[in-house]
Amino acid sequence: MQSTTSSFTMRALLVTGFLSITIASPFSVAKDTNTESETCSYNEVEMLKLSPREFDQNLEKGWREVAKAEACREAAADLIHTYYTKNEISKGAMRTFVWHEGQLRAEVGQYQRAISLMKQARKSPEKDMSGWNYYVDATIAFLQSDREKLKNQREKLAAVPKPEGFNPTDADGNPIEIQWPPNLNIIDKFIRCFDQPYSEVYTECTAEK
């Protein structure tokens, strides 16, 4: 199975807000020692000291480092939850964190919990220039096995116009290429692989459309 790190990184780049794009849980208590699990070991105190961007985007320090091991996806979800409940973060960062926690919950089959989290990741309609909410609702439809709603959200996303002067950049101001509309290719995979688990859609889904 492909590393969750790479797939979640690309999803974060597209729409969740840590990069500059011109379109714009009871869990473990913090402790000074590593977590008890040897396989999913990490220093919680040090993790909680990371900035929101570093915690979410740094492949070697934050939750992504924990999630590299498939057996640690749930531990990574728990870590995200702990981070945003114990730190003061912006509304945009919170949306990012609940979305990533939701994705990890879906990865390990916790669909109802994932759906609840993903609903919290929606943007205000007036601020949703990229059709992010359609992607969120399409993902939820997939988790609910609602094919009709999934296809409906796909059509809505496909119809989102590209903003005038669309010139996406990374955090350093460098131009980057982003397919428009963002995430449409992922929804297409949900449709092609409708009967497969969420954990397989990004990596093992090979069904023909």
N, C-alpha and C positions, 0 to 999 in steps of 0.2 A: 504494500500500500504506500502510495506517495506520501511524503512528509506533510503533515498538517501545516507545518510552518510555512512552506512556500505557498500553498493554496490560500491560507488565511492572509498572508502578506498581500497578495494580489487583490483580494477582496477589500482589504483595508485601504489600499491605494486608490481604489475607484471612488468610493463614496462616503466613507465614514468620517472623514474630516481631519485626520492627523496630517495629511499632506495637503499642500496648498493647490487646489484645483480651482481654476477661475470660475467655474459654475458654482462655482463654489466647490441569605442562604445560611441554621446554626453551623458554622464551620470552625476550623481550628483557631485557637487563640494565638496571637503573636508570641513568639518565643525566641530566645537567643540561639538556640541550637537548631539543627536541621530537623525537618519533619521526620516522623518515626519510620515512614516507609523508605526502605533502602532504594527500591527501584525508582521511586518518584521523589527522591530527596532534593530539597531546596531549603535555603535559609529564608524563612518568612520575614524576619525583621529586615534583612537587606532588600528583599523584594519590595516591601512596603515603602522603602526609602526612595525607590526609583521614581523619576518623573513620569507622568502619564504617557508621554510619547515614548520614553525609553522602555517602560513596562510593556507597552503594547507593540512597539515596532522593532525593538532590538532583538535580533534573532538569538543572541547568546546570553541574555540576561533576564528578560521578563518571562511571561507565561508561555511564550513560544518555545523557550528552551525546555520547559517541563513537558509540553505537548509533543515534543519530537518523538517520544516513545508512545506507541499506540495505547499501551496499558495505562498511560498516565493522563489521558485526555480528561477524565473526570476530575483528577487531582488538579489539572490546569484550570478547569472550570471553577472549582472550589477556590483556587487561588485568585482568579479574577474577581469573584464575588467578594472575597475578603478584602482585596485591594480597594474596590470602590465603596465598600461599606466603612472602611477604616480611614480613608483619605478624603479630603475635600477636593472635589474635581468639578470641572465645568459641565454644563448641560450637554455640550457636544461630546465631551469625553465619556460622559455617562452613557449616552446613546451608543457609542462605539463599544464600550465594555459590556453592556447588556446584550448587544448583538453577538459579540464574540463568545460570551458565555453561552448564549443560546445555541450558537453553532456547535460548540463543543458538547453541550447537552444532547443535541440531535445526533451528533457523531456516536455517542454511546447509547443511543436508543431511548433517551429520556424525552420523548416527544412533547408530552404535555407541559413539562417544565420549560422546554425550549420555546414552545409557542407563546407561553406567558411572557417570557423574556423578550422575544422578538417583537411582540406587540408594543413593548415599551421603546423600541428602537425607531418607531416611525417619526418622521419629521412633520413640522407644521406644513400644511399644504402650500402656503404662500412661500415657503422656503425650499420647497422640493422642486428644484429646477431640472433634475436628472432622472426623475421617475423612480427614485429610491423606494418610495412607499409601495409602488407596484411590485418591485422586487421582493420587498418584505412580505407582502401579502401573497405573492406567488409561492414563496418559500413555505409560508404557513399552510397554504392550500396543498402543497406537496405532502407536508407532514400529516395533514388531515385526510389524505387520499381523496381530495376533491378535484378531479380532473377538469370539470367544467370551469370551476373558479380559476384553476391554474392557467388554462388556456385564455380565459378572459383577461387575466392580469397580464399575460404575455402580449396580447393585442394592445392593451393600454400602454404598456411600456414601449412597444415598437412604434407607437404613434407620437411619442414625445419628441418635439422638434429640438434640433440642436440649437443652443443659444447663439445669437449673433456674436461674432468675435470669439468663438470657443477656442481658447488656446491654453490647454491644461499644462500646469507646471508642477514640479516636485517641490519639496520644502526649500530647496536652494534656488528656485527660480528657473530651473532647467526645463525646457520643453519635453513633454512625454506624450507618447501616443496612447490614446484610449479609444477603444471601440465605442461608437455611439449607436444606440443608447447603452450605457454601462449595464452589465449583468444580463443582457438579453441572451447571450450564449449560455449562461448558466440556467436560465429558465428553459431554454430549448433542451438542455440535458435533463432537467426535471421531467419534461414531457416525454422524451425518448426513453427514459429509464424509470418511468412512473412506478413500476412495481418493485423496484429495487430499494434497499435501505438508503437513507440519506448518506451514510458513511461511505457508500460505494459510488455515488453519483459523480463526484469530482475525480475519481481515480479509476474505478473498475468498470464503469458503465460503458458498454460498447454497442448497445442496441442501436439498430438503424431507425431513423425517424420515419 
